[in-house]
Amino acid sequence: MSSTLLEVKELRVVYDRAVLLSDISLDVGERELVGLVGPNGAGKSTLLRAISGLVLWEKHSLRGTKGVITLSGEVWFKGERIDALPAHEIVRRGLVHCPERRRPFRELTVLENLRAGGHLNANWAETRDHLERVFTLFPRLKERQGQIAGTLSGGEQQMLALGRALMCHPTLLCIDEPSLGLAPMVRAEVFQAIIAIRDAGIAILLVEQEVNKVFQISTRNYILSQSRIVAQGSGAELTADESLRASYLGM
């Protein structure tokens, strides 16, 4: 068994009176790939933002407006409680969020985007090593390193998003909907990259609508619905339950 890397305890996020997450508890072990699946609007992206410190940022940014975000519960990473830390300090500790819809710096080049991902590391030699690893994983990014990011295809932008996250040298990578809007052949390429990242020893918490594919590559999975975790287990265990398949998995 791998030792626990990430532990979420009774995490609750409320916006005004709307409960976005209700008493979420989960864990990710070292070198694990853990899937987080469920219907649209269940709170999966909110959970990743809460883990990575972005909900805390949103809470501060809403001061003086009508909306109020409240967050309770605990998030532990490498034995340290991190739910009160700002997002950049969480990144420094090795927990990195790769957001939904890629979000490159569109007017910068591929290389500039990747260097931006490594900006917290003052050691240029290490940054250069990380860059070479990204180019090994994504040769297309090396070919297009001088190209403006906004002109890349959707698949190339997803590779860039993953590459930029890897420049932060993560121990745990939270990846949100990497196949969204991509053609089937490109999706397959992105999933191969995720497998390569896992095989390199980086733990992954993966939010994804392609449930069958997630279950093929994951160690364990959680099903999130209506802001709560309703089931957990291996892909085989979850797909064997006909009620889960019909109600939550669309299978």
CORWOWO-V5599 format. One record per residue. RES is the residue in three letters. SS is DSSP state (helix for helix, strand for strand, loop for the rest). PSI is psi in degrees with one decimal (none if undefined). Layout:
BEGIN
res = [RES RES]
ss = [SS SS]
psi = [PSI PSI]
END
This chain:
BEGIN
res = [MET SER SER THR LEU LEU GLU VAL LYS GLU LEU ARG VAL VAL TYR ASP ARG ALA VAL LEU LEU SER ASP ILE SER LEU ASP VAL GLY GLU ARG GLU LEU VAL GLY LEU VAL GLY PRO ASN GLY ALA GLY LYS SER THR LEU LEU ARG ALA ILE SER GLY LEU VAL LEU TRP GLU LYS HIS SER LEU ARG GLY THR LYS GLY VAL ILE THR LEU SER GLY GLU VAL TRP PHE LYS GLY GLU ARG ILE ASP ALA LEU PRO ALA HIS GLU ILE VAL ARG ARG GLY LEU VAL HIS CYS PRO GLU ARG ARG ARG PRO PHE ARG GLU LEU THR VAL LEU GLU ASN LEU ARG ALA GLY GLY HIS LEU ASN ALA ASN TRP ALA GLU THR ARG ASP HIS LEU GLU ARG VAL PHE THR LEU PHE PRO ARG LEU LYS GLU ARG GLN GLY GLN ILE ALA GLY THR LEU SER GLY GLY GLU GLN GLN MET LEU ALA LEU GLY ARG ALA LEU MET CYS HIS PRO THR LEU LEU CYS ILE ASP GLU PRO SER LEU GLY LEU ALA PRO MET VAL ARG ALA GLU VAL PHE GLN ALA ILE ILE ALA ILE ARG ASP ALA GLY ILE ALA ILE LEU LEU VAL GLU GLN GLU VAL ASN LYS VAL PHE GLN ILE SER THR ARG ASN TYR ILE LEU SER GLN SER ARG ILE VAL ALA GLN GLY SER GLY ALA GLU LEU THR ALA ASP GLU SER LEU ARG ALA SER TYR LEU GLY MET]
ss = [loop loop loop strand strand strand strand strand strand strand strand strand strand strand strand loop loop strand strand strand strand strand strand strand strand strand strand strand strand loop loop loop strand strand strand strand strand loop loop loop loop loop loop helix helix helix helix helix helix helix helix loop loop helix helix helix helix helix helix helix helix loop loop loop loop loop loop loop strand strand strand strand strand strand strand strand strand loop loop strand strand loop loop loop loop loop helix helix helix helix helix helix loop loop strand strand strand strand loop loop loop loop loop loop loop loop loop loop strand helix helix helix helix helix helix helix helix loop loop loop loop loop loop helix helix helix helix helix helix helix helix helix helix helix helix helix helix loop helix helix helix helix helix loop loop loop loop strand helix helix helix loop loop helix helix helix helix helix helix helix helix helix helix helix helix helix loop loop loop loop loop strand strand strand strand strand loop loop loop loop loop loop loop helix helix helix helix helix helix helix helix helix helix helix helix helix helix helix helix loop loop loop strand strand strand strand strand loop loop loop helix helix helix helix helix helix helix loop loop strand strand strand strand strand strand loop loop strand strand strand strand strand strand loop helix helix helix helix helix loop loop helix helix helix helix helix helix helix helix loop loop]
psi = [138.6 150.1 156.3 129.9 -49.0 134.6 122.6 128.6 114.8 45.4 131.5 130.2 127.2 132.2 113.2 -115.0 1.3 122.9 111.0 -35.4 136.2 104.1 55.2 128.3 129.1 169.4 157.3 128.6 166.8 134.7 9.5 152.5 110.5 126.5 144.0 107.5 169.1 175.7 160.1 142.2 8.2 -21.2 12.4 -47.3 -38.2 -38.6 -45.1 -40.1 -36.9 -42.0 -40.3 5.3 1.7 -27.8 -37.4 -41.9 -43.5 -36.1 -45.7 -35.6 -17.1 1.4 135.5 -3.0 174.2 -37.9 142.9 124.7 130.8 139.5 130.9 167.7 -170.3 144.6 122.9 137.6 124.0 37.4 4.6 137.2 127.3 2.0 -13.2 0.0 147.3 159.0 -40.1 -29.0 -32.2 -40.4 -43.3 -31.3 -7.6 8.2 116.3 138.0 123.9 106.2 164.2 148.6 27.5 -60.6 57.2 165.0 99.7 -30.0 -2.3 160.8 168.6 -47.9 -40.8 -37.9 -45.3 -42.4 -34.4 -35.3 -27.7 16.3 -20.6 -13.1 115.9 -8.1 104.6 -33.9 -42.5 -41.7 -41.2 -40.0 -43.1 -38.4 -41.9 -36.4 -40.6 -42.9 -31.3 -41.1 -37.0 79.4 -29.2 -32.7 -35.4 -40.7 -31.1 21.4 -24.5 -0.5 145.9 130.1 -33.6 -13.7 -0.7 157.2 167.7 -41.9 -40.8 -36.5 -34.7 -40.7 -40.4 -40.6 -43.7 -42.6 -42.1 -39.4 -39.4 -24.9 -18.9 -0.8 60.3 150.7 -33.9 128.7 120.3 113.7 125.1 112.2 58.6 -23.4 2.5 122.8 8.9 151.4 154.7 -43.5 -36.7 -39.1 -43.4 -39.1 -40.7 -40.9 -35.5 -37.7 -39.8 -40.3 -41.3 -38.4 -45.4 -45.0 -20.5 -1.2 7.6 125.7 149.0 133.7 112.4 118.4 126.8 141.1 -19.4 78.2 -44.4 -43.4 -42.4 -45.4 -26.6 -31.5 -7.3 157.0 -50.5 170.2 153.5 139.5 123.9 129.2 135.2 46.0 5.4 153.2 121.1 -16.4 159.3 155.6 -176.0 164.5 -41.5 -41.7 -42.0 -39.3 -19.1 -16.6 106.9 -34.9 -38.6 -42.2 -44.2 -38.5 -34.0 -23.6 -12.2 36.4 none]
END
